[in-house]
Amino acid sequence: MVQSQPVLVAASNLQRLSVVVPLRNEEEAVSPLVEGIVSVLGHLAFEILLVDDGSTDRTQEICLALAAKDRRIRVLTHPIAAGQSAALHSGVRAAFAPIVATLDGDGQNPPENLPRLIAPLMAPDASPACGLVAGQRVGRKDSLSKRLASRFANWLRALVLRDGTRDTGCGLKAFRRDAYLALPYFNHMHRYLPALFARDGWQVQLVDVTHAPRRSGRSKYGNLDRALAGIVDLAGVAWLIRRRKKIQAVTVSPEAMAVSPGSVADKRPAPRVQELTRRIS
């Protein structure tokens, strides 16, 4: 009989990178995506956190099967769907490594882009002032209506926030875990990470990344829903930036890079999360 049960996982000092993948009803995409991540990062000490955001298909079952075969994979679940920002936040809070990379679970963010994303943060000569490396999609494989809606949203966001990036909706990002957890948390915050990191005094680097057609399923956002929510979010982020006292420089000490789950930085609201593994009995 196959059972799922909560488990406690001990942190490893060897893990240098945590890859967080938010998932909702992506049963056909998750296995090829994980295979791609493992293949491209095989030379590093890493972990993969698959965050199932209330899926109603076989996504959780497949994730648990993958975790049973590879100890580097952990599975977190939201009992009900809470959204992409919530799934990312849960994954980052549970991560063991000081550097976190993210990519969408639908297969449209090819894992082959990960080395370019993490290099500015993990290279021996990496700048301690760089907090975020954000991917910018080139040659998008979405529908014309979605591309036009995204182009308008990015134009409006750049006009208001002046964050210097043309594509904040790309799921491919890498950042310092402690810096991310210090940001104000709110729904849809993943679309405003460049502006939020810059607000806290961090340098942001931009990297062009490739884009792939969706493997299966459909988008979790409609153009109208995204636009209505985006107007409110944009106004809120603009307010947060205006209310933040300007920081001239950021210095990261070795101690700050060693923030671990359960520290003071992690004491912030988040959806109820259960970490699962598979036991065969």
C-alpha positions in Angstrom: 0.0 0.0 0.0 1.2 3.5 -0.8 0.9 6.2 1.8 1.9 9.8 2.2 3.0 11.2 5.5 4.6 14.4 6.9 8.4 14.1 7.3 11.2 16.2 8.7 14.3 16.6 6.5 17.6 17.6 7.9 19.5 20.5 6.3 22.7 19.7 4.5 25.7 22.1 4.6 26.7 20.9 1.1 23.7 22.3 -0.7 24.6 25.5 -2.5 21.5 25.9 -4.6 17.8 25.3 -4.1 15.5 25.1 -7.1 11.9 26.0 -6.4 9.2 24.9 -8.8 5.5 25.9 -8.2 3.1 23.4 -9.7 -0.7 23.3 -10.2 -2.2 20.6 -12.4 1.0 19.9 -14.3 0.9 16.1 -14.3 2.3 15.8 -17.9 5.0 18.5 -17.5 6.6 17.8 -14.1 8.7 14.6 -14.9 10.4 16.0 -18.0 11.0 19.3 -16.2 12.7 17.6 -13.2 14.8 15.4 -15.6 16.0 18.6 -17.3 16.9 20.3 -14.0 18.8 17.3 -12.8 20.6 17.0 -16.1 21.8 20.6 -16.3 22.7 20.9 -12.6 24.3 17.5 -12.1 27.7 19.0 -11.3 26.4 21.1 -8.4 25.2 20.3 -4.8 21.5 21.2 -5.1 18.0 20.3 -4.1 14.7 20.6 -5.9 11.5 21.7 -4.1 8.4 20.8 -5.9 5.5 22.9 -4.5 2.1 21.5 -5.4 -0.4 24.3 -5.1 -3.6 22.5 -4.5 -3.5 20.4 -7.7 -6.6 18.3 -8.5 -4.9 15.9 -11.0 -2.0 13.5 -10.5 0.7 16.2 -10.0 1.3 15.4 -6.3 1.4 11.6 -6.9 4.0 12.1 -9.6 6.1 14.5 -7.5 6.1 12.0 -4.6 7.2 9.2 -7.0 10.1 11.4 -8.2 11.1 12.2 -4.6 11.1 8.5 -3.7 13.8 7.9 -6.4 16.0 11.0 -5.7 16.8 12.3 -2.2 17.5 15.7 -3.6 13.8 16.2 -4.4 11.4 17.4 -1.7 7.6 17.8 -2.1 5.6 20.5 -0.4 1.8 20.8 -0.8 -0.8 23.5 -0.3 -4.1 21.8 0.7 -5.9 24.4 -1.5 -4.6 26.5 -4.3 -3.1 29.7 -3.0 -1.4 31.1 -6.1 2.1 31.2 -7.6 3.5 33.8 -5.2 2.4 31.7 -2.2 3.9 28.6 -3.7 7.2 30.3 -4.4 7.2 31.8 -0.9 6.6 28.4 0.7 9.4 26.8 -1.3 11.9 29.5 -0.5 11.1 29.4 3.2 11.7 25.6 3.2 14.9 25.9 1.1 18.2 24.9 2.7 20.6 26.7 0.3 21.6 30.4 0.4 20.9 30.8 -3.3 17.5 30.0 -4.8 16.5 29.6 -8.5 12.9 29.4 -9.7 11.2 28.3 -12.9 7.6 27.7 -13.8 6.2 24.2 -13.6 4.5 24.2 -17.0 7.7 23.4 -19.0 7.8 26.8 -20.7 11.0 27.8 -18.8 13.8 25.5 -20.2 16.1 24.4 -17.4 19.1 24.9 -19.8 18.9 28.6 -18.8 19.7 27.9 -15.1 23.5 28.1 -15.4 23.3 31.6 -16.8 21.0 32.7 -14.1 22.9 31.4 -11.1 26.4 32.4 -12.4 26.3 36.0 -11.3 25.4 34.8 -7.8 27.5 31.7 -7.4 30.7 32.4 -9.3 33.9 32.9 -7.3 34.0 36.6 -8.3 30.2 37.2 -7.7 29.3 40.6 -6.5 28.0 40.6 -2.9 25.7 43.5 -3.9 23.8 41.5 -6.5 20.6 40.2 -5.0 18.6 39.1 -8.0 19.2 37.8 -11.5 16.0 38.0 -13.5 15.3 36.2 -16.8 13.8 38.1 -19.8 12.1 35.9 -22.3 13.2 36.0 -26.0 11.0 34.5 -28.7 8.0 33.8 -26.5 5.8 30.9 -27.5 2.5 32.2 -26.1 -0.6 33.3 -28.0 -0.7 36.7 -29.7 -3.3 38.0 -27.2 -1.2 36.9 -24.2 2.0 38.5 -25.7 0.2 41.8 -26.4 -1.4 41.9 -22.9 2.0 41.1 -21.3 3.7 43.8 -23.4 1.2 46.4 -22.3 1.5 45.4 -18.6 5.3 45.5 -18.8 5.2 48.9 -20.4 2.9 50.3 -17.8 4.9 48.7 -14.9 8.1 50.1 -16.3 6.6 53.6 -16.7 5.4 53.6 -13.0 8.1 51.7 -11.2 11.1 52.4 -13.5 12.6 49.0 -12.6 14.7 48.8 -15.8 13.3 45.4 -17.0 11.1 44.6 -19.9 9.7 41.2 -18.7 9.1 40.7 -15.0 6.6 37.9 -15.6 9.3 35.4 -16.5 9.5 32.6 -14.0 13.2 32.1 -14.4 14.9 33.9 -11.6 17.7 33.4 -9.1 18.3 35.3 -5.9 19.7 35.4 -2.4 17.3 33.6 -0.1 17.8 35.9 2.9 17.2 39.0 0.7 14.0 37.5 -0.7 12.6 36.6 2.7 13.2 40.2 3.9 10.8 41.5 1.2 7.2 42.4 2.0 5.1 39.4 1.1 1.8 39.8 -0.8 -0.1 38.0 -3.5 1.4 38.4 -7.1 4.7 39.7 -5.6 6.6 37.4 -8.0 5.8 39.8 -10.8 7.5 42.7 -9.0 10.8 41.2 -7.8 13.2 43.5 -9.7 11.5 46.6 -8.2 11.3 45.1 -4.7 14.9 44.0 -4.7 16.1 47.4 -5.9 13.9 49.0 -3.2 16.0 47.2 -0.6 19.3 48.4 -2.2 20.2 45.3 -4.1 21.7 45.2 -7.6 19.6 43.4 -10.2 21.0 41.7 -13.2 19.0 40.8 -16.3 19.6 37.7 -18.5 17.9 36.9 -21.8 16.4 33.4 -21.6 14.7 31.1 -24.0 11.0 30.1 -24.0 9.2 26.9 -24.9 5.6 26.0 -25.9 3.4 24.8 -23.0 3.6 21.0 -22.7 0.1 20.5 -21.4 -2.7 22.1 -19.5 -3.6 25.8 -19.7 -2.6 29.1 -18.3 -3.7 29.8 -14.7 -4.3 33.5 -15.5 -6.8 35.1 -17.9 -5.8 38.4 -19.5 -8.7 40.3 -17.9 -8.1 38.8 -14.4 -4.4 39.6 -14.7 -5.1 43.2 -15.8 -7.5 43.9 -12.9 -5.2 42.5 -10.3 -2.2 44.1 -11.8 -3.6 47.7 -11.5 -4.1 47.2 -7.7 -0.7 45.5 -7.3 1.1 48.2 -9.3 -0.3 50.9 -7.1 0.6 49.0 -4.0 4.2 48.4 -5.1 4.6 52.0 -6.1 3.5 53.0 -2.6 5.9 50.5 -1.0 8.8 52.0 -3.0 7.9 55.6 -2.0 7.6 54.7 1.7 11.0 52.9 1.7 14.0 54.9 2.9 16.7 54.8 0.3 19.6 52.5 1.0 22.9 53.4 -0.6 24.7 50.1 -0.3 24.3 46.6 1.0 27.0 44.5 2.7 26.4 40.8 3.1 28.4 39.1 5.8 29.1 35.3 5.8 26.7 35.0 8.8 23.9 36.6 6.8 24.4 34.0 4.0 23.9 31.2 6.5 20.2 31.9 7.3 18.5 28.7 7.8 14.8 27.6 8.0 13.2 28.5 11.3 15.3 31.7 11.8 13.8 35.1 12.6 13.8 35.9 8.9 11.3 33.1 8.3 8.7 34.3 10.8 6.1 35.7 8.4 2.6 34.6 7.3 2.4 31.8 4.8 -0.2 29.2 3.7 -0.3 26.0 5.7 2.2 23.7 4.0 2.8 20.0 4.4 6.0 18.4 3.3 5.4 14.9 2.0 7.5 11.8 1.1 6.4 8.4 -0.2 6.7 5.3 1.9 6.1 1.9 0.4 4.8 -0.7 2.9 
